[in-house]
Amino acid sequence: MANSEIIVGLDIGTTKIAAIVGRRNENNKIEILGFGKTESIGVKRGVVSNIEDTVQSIKVAIKEAETRSESDIATVNVGIAGQHIKSIQYRGSIIRPNAENEITSTDIDGLTENMYKLAMNPGEDIIDVIPQEYTVDGETGIKQPKGMLGHQLEANFHIITGQTMAAKNIFKCVKKANLEVDSLLLEPLASAEAVLSDEEKEAGVVLVDIGGGTTDIAIFQDGIIRHTAVIPFGGDIITEDIKEGCTIIKKHAEDLKVKFGSSLASENRDEEIVAIPGLRGRPPKEITLKNLASIIQARMEEIIEHIYFEIKNSGYEKKLIAGIVLTGGGAQLKHITQLTEFITGMDT
């Protein structure tokens, strides 16, 4: 299949690296052709920590996606996350030489491009600039100023920044896997496009994507992205807690979490017990599900408190009618919805 016809997404995550291949059909919808995924061994908390391991994982995932989709992949759209991601609000403006001429795409693009020239802290780069709403000659709340007349064009921008080296390492890994980067996307925004409806974004909603190494947050209100944040905790830290708390190996800890894990200890009875195989002929180890849930609940409470802090920090806490939408692997834990509602008081 010709490369020009396909769109490829590459998610370089902490627990897995996944590639998905799609094609735009006649209804302008993306039709999935195939996907590939493999274990991620060179990424810690959303940031590349071993170039060679990451490159090998990317190659395996891409090869699988090529086989399943019967396509040749040359360019990819890559997601970026990690605790180094920050967001700021900024207001920019331009004075147009002739107010009688209609505002054009060139004027709007020029205002957006100016934002990329802002001075950042050493070692930080602007990853994305998202216009929120425009003002034309003092008239506020304009979502699309194209075609209007006016002398001064202003806009509020949501600017996403990240560590220069973290982004460069992603580019380097992709290039070493013999691929080109078409675009670099913030993963909370990519998740929002996949999971949220326009009605939810309009009403006001918090998207919480609980991954392996990080928890990504995106807050929308009035159809506009208002706040993004990345919390450096995810499902992996819960597995580590179980491993330490129950003194078992990581593989068994992960299996326990996935099969029997619960975010509310009160939902489990004392007599519910699971046996873990002993190492090299040693007797099996018995663990109560209530104890397991207590370990998970303690860490989940911490993660949800961080999420709630970001919601309050955004200033939109009282304006999020659609509440919280949970997604990602960590969101599959039993009773996580009830715990989230209990701590935040918001619909989930």
C-alpha positions in Angstrom: 0.0 0.0 0.0 1.3 3.5 -0.8 2.7 5.4 2.2 0.8 8.5 1.3 -2.5 6.8 2.1 -1.7 5.7 5.6 -1.5 7.4 9.0 0.7 5.8 11.7 0.6 6.6 15.5 3.5 5.5 17.7 3.1 5.5 21.5 6.5 5.1 23.3 5.2 4.2 26.7 6.8 3.0 30.0 5.2 -0.5 29.9 4.7 -1.0 26.1 5.5 0.5 22.8 2.5 0.4 20.4 2.1 1.4 16.7 -1.3 1.6 15.0 -1.9 2.0 11.2 -5.0 3.7 9.8 -6.4 5.1 6.6 -8.9 7.9 6.1 -12.0 6.5 4.4 -14.6 8.2 2.2 -16.6 9.4 5.3 -13.4 11.2 6.6 -13.1 8.7 9.4 -9.9 6.8 10.3 -10.2 3.1 9.4 -7.8 0.9 11.4 -5.7 -1.4 9.2 -3.5 -3.0 11.9 -1.4 -2.5 15.0 1.7 -3.8 16.7 2.9 -3.7 20.3 5.8 -5.0 22.3 7.2 -4.6 25.9 9.0 -1.3 26.5 12.3 -1.9 28.2 14.1 1.4 27.5 11.6 3.9 28.9 11.2 5.1 32.5 8.2 7.3 33.5 7.5 8.3 29.9 11.2 9.3 29.2 13.7 7.4 27.1 16.4 6.0 29.4 18.1 3.5 27.0 18.3 4.5 23.3 19.2 1.0 21.9 16.6 -0.9 23.9 13.9 1.6 22.8 15.0 1.4 19.2 14.7 -2.4 19.2 11.2 -2.2 20.8 10.1 0.4 18.2 11.3 -1.9 15.4 9.4 -4.9 16.7 6.2 -2.9 17.1 6.5 -1.3 13.7 7.3 -4.7 12.0 4.2 -6.3 13.6 2.1 -3.3 12.5 3.4 -3.5 8.9 2.6 -7.3 8.8 -0.9 -6.9 10.1 -1.8 -3.8 7.9 0.1 -5.1 4.8 1.7 -1.6 4.6 5.2 -0.1 4.4 5.7 2.4 7.3 8.1 5.3 6.7 6.7 8.2 8.8 5.0 8.2 12.2 3.1 10.5 14.5 4.8 10.2 17.9 3.3 10.8 21.4 5.3 12.5 24.1 4.7 12.5 27.8 6.8 12.4 31.0 7.0 14.4 34.2 9.1 17.1 32.4 6.0 18.2 30.4 4.5 21.6 31.6 1.9 23.9 30.3 1.5 27.7 30.6 -1.1 30.2 29.6 0.0 33.2 27.5 -1.7 36.1 25.7 -0.3 37.3 22.4 -1.3 40.0 20.0 -0.4 41.6 16.6 -1.3 45.0 15.1 -2.5 44.7 11.5 -1.4 47.4 9.1 -4.8 47.8 7.5 -8.0 47.3 9.5 -10.1 47.3 6.4 -8.7 44.0 5.1 -10.2 40.8 6.3 -8.2 38.7 8.9 -6.7 35.8 7.0 -5.1 32.5 7.9 -1.7 34.1 7.4 -2.5 36.6 10.2 -3.7 33.8 12.6 -0.8 31.6 11.7 1.7 34.5 12.2 0.3 35.2 15.7 0.6 31.5 16.6 4.2 31.3 15.2 5.2 34.3 17.4 4.5 32.1 20.4 7.2 29.7 19.4 9.7 32.6 19.8 9.0 33.0 23.5 12.1 32.8 25.7 12.0 29.5 27.7 14.1 28.3 30.6 17.5 26.8 29.6 17.0 23.2 28.5 13.3 23.6 27.7 11.5 23.8 24.4 8.0 24.7 23.2 6.4 21.4 22.0 3.0 22.7 21.0 1.0 26.0 20.9 -2.8 25.7 21.0 -5.0 28.8 20.4 -7.9 29.0 22.9 -9.9 32.0 22.0 -9.3 35.3 20.1 -10.0 38.9 20.6 -10.5 41.4 17.7 -10.3 45.1 18.6 -11.5 44.4 22.2 -14.3 42.0 21.1 -13.6 38.9 23.2 -14.7 35.2 23.0 -14.1 34.7 19.3 -13.3 31.1 18.3 -12.6 31.8 14.6 -11.6 35.3 13.6 -10.9 34.5 9.9 -12.9 36.9 7.7 -13.5 39.6 10.3 -12.2 43.1 10.1 -10.0 44.6 12.8 -6.8 46.4 13.6 -5.6 44.4 16.6 -5.8 40.6 16.8 -5.2 39.0 20.2 -5.4 35.4 21.4 -5.0 33.3 24.6 -2.7 30.4 24.0 -2.1 27.1 25.8 1.6 26.5 25.5 3.1 23.1 26.2 6.8 22.9 27.1 9.2 20.0 27.7 12.8 19.2 28.2 14.8 19.7 24.9 16.8 16.5 25.4 13.7 14.3 26.2 12.2 15.4 22.8 15.5 14.9 21.0 15.9 11.4 22.4 12.5 10.5 21.0 13.5 11.8 17.6 16.8 10.0 17.8 15.1 6.6 18.6 12.6 7.0 15.8 15.3 7.9 13.3 17.5 5.0 14.4 14.6 2.7 13.7 14.7 4.0 10.1 11.6 6.1 10.4 10.7 9.8 10.1 8.7 11.9 12.6 5.7 13.5 10.9 4.5 15.2 14.1 5.1 15.2 17.9 1.9 15.1 19.9 1.2 15.5 23.6 -0.2 12.2 24.8 -3.0 13.6 27.0 -4.3 15.5 23.9 -4.1 12.4 21.7 -6.0 10.4 24.4 -8.6 13.1 24.6 -9.2 13.0 20.8 -9.8 9.2 21.1 -11.9 9.1 24.2 -13.8 12.4 24.7 -16.9 13.5 22.8 -17.4 17.2 21.7 -20.3 17.4 24.2 -18.0 16.5 27.1 -15.4 19.0 26.0 -18.1 21.7 25.7 -19.6 20.9 29.1 -16.2 20.7 30.9 -14.3 17.5 31.6 -11.1 16.1 33.0 -9.4 13.3 31.1 -7.2 11.2 33.3 -5.0 8.7 31.4 -3.4 6.3 34.0 -0.4 4.7 32.2 2.5 2.6 33.4 4.9 5.3 34.3 2.9 8.4 34.3 -0.7 9.7 34.8 -1.6 12.3 32.1 -4.3 15.0 32.7 -6.1 17.2 30.2 -8.9 19.6 31.2 -11.4 20.9 28.7 -14.1 23.5 29.1 -16.2 25.3 26.5 -14.6 23.1 23.9 -11.2 24.5 24.6 -8.1 22.8 26.2 -7.6 24.7 29.5 -4.9 22.7 31.4 -2.6 19.8 30.9 -0.3 18.1 33.4 1.7 14.9 33.8 2.0 13.2 37.2 5.1 10.9 37.5 3.2 8.0 39.0 1.2 5.2 37.3 0.5 1.5 37.3 4.2 0.5 37.7 4.6 2.2 41.1 1.5 0.2 42.3 3.2 -3.1 41.1 6.4 -2.0 43.0 4.3 -1.4 46.2 2.8 -4.8 45.9 6.2 -6.4 45.4 7.6 -4.7 48.5 4.5 -5.0 50.6 4.0 -8.7 49.9 7.7 -9.6 49.4 7.1 -11.3 46.1 8.7 -11.0 42.7 7.6 -8.3 40.2 5.9 -10.7 37.8 3.7 -12.1 40.5 3.0 -8.6 41.8 1.8 -7.5 38.3 -0.4 -10.7 37.9 -1.9 -10.1 41.4 -2.7 -6.5 40.5 -4.3 -7.3 37.2 -6.3 -10.4 38.3 -7.3 -9.5 41.9 -6.4 -5.9 42.4 -9.0 -3.5 43.9 -8.8 0.2 44.8 -11.0 -0.2 47.9 -9.9 -2.5 50.7 -13.4 -2.3 52.3 -14.8 -4.2 49.2 -12.8 -7.3 50.1 -13.4 -9.8 52.9 -10.7 -11.0 55.3 -11.1 -14.7 54.4 -10.4 -14.1 50.7 -6.9 -15.5 50.1 -4.8 -16.1 47.0 -1.7 -18.3 46.9 1.4 -17.3 45.0 3.7 -20.2 43.8 6.9 -20.5 45.8 10.3 -20.0 44.2 12.2 -23.2 43.3 10.2 -25.7 45.2 9.5 -23.4 48.3 6.0 -23.6 49.7 3.4 -21.2 48.2 2.9 -17.8 49.8 -0.7 -16.8 50.9 -1.8 -13.2 50.5 -5.2 -11.9 51.6 -7.1 -9.8 49.0 -7.9 -7.2 51.7 -4.2 -6.7 52.3 -3.5 -6.5 48.6 -6.3 -3.9 48.2 -5.0 -1.9 51.1 -1.6 -1.5 49.4 -3.2 -0.5 46.1 -5.6 1.9 47.8 -2.8 3.8 49.6 -1.0 4.5 46.3 -4.2 5.2 44.3 -5.3 7.7 47.0 -2.0 9.5 46.5 -2.3 9.6 42.7 -5.9 10.8 42.9 -4.9 13.5 45.4 -2.3 14.7 42.8 -5.0 14.7 40.1 -7.4 16.7 42.3 -4.6 19.2 43.0 -4.2 19.8 39.3 -7.9 20.2 38.8 -8.1 22.8 41.6 -4.9 24.4 40.2 -6.5 24.9 36.8 -9.2 27.2 38.2 -12.0 25.2 36.5 -13.0 22.9 39.4 -16.6 24.3 39.6 -17.1 24.4 35.8 -16.5 20.7 34.9 -20.1 19.4 34.4 -19.0 16.2 32.7 -16.7 15.3 35.6 -13.8 13.0 35.2 -13.2 10.4 32.5 -10.7 7.7 33.4 -8.7 5.8 30.7 -5.4 3.9 30.3 -4.3 0.6 31.7 -4.4 1.8 35.3 -8.1 2.7 35.0 -9.0 -1.0 34.7 -8.5 -1.5 38.4 -11.7 -2.5 40.2 -13.5 0.2 42.3 -11.2 3.0 41.0 -14.3 5.0 39.9 -15.8 4.9 43.5 -12.5 5.9 45.0 -12.1 8.8 42.6 -15.6 10.0 43.2 -15.1 9.8 47.0 -11.8 11.8 47.0 -12.8 14.5 44.4 -16.6 14.6 44.8 -16.9 14.7 41.0 -18.8 12.4 38.7 -16.5 9.7 37.2 
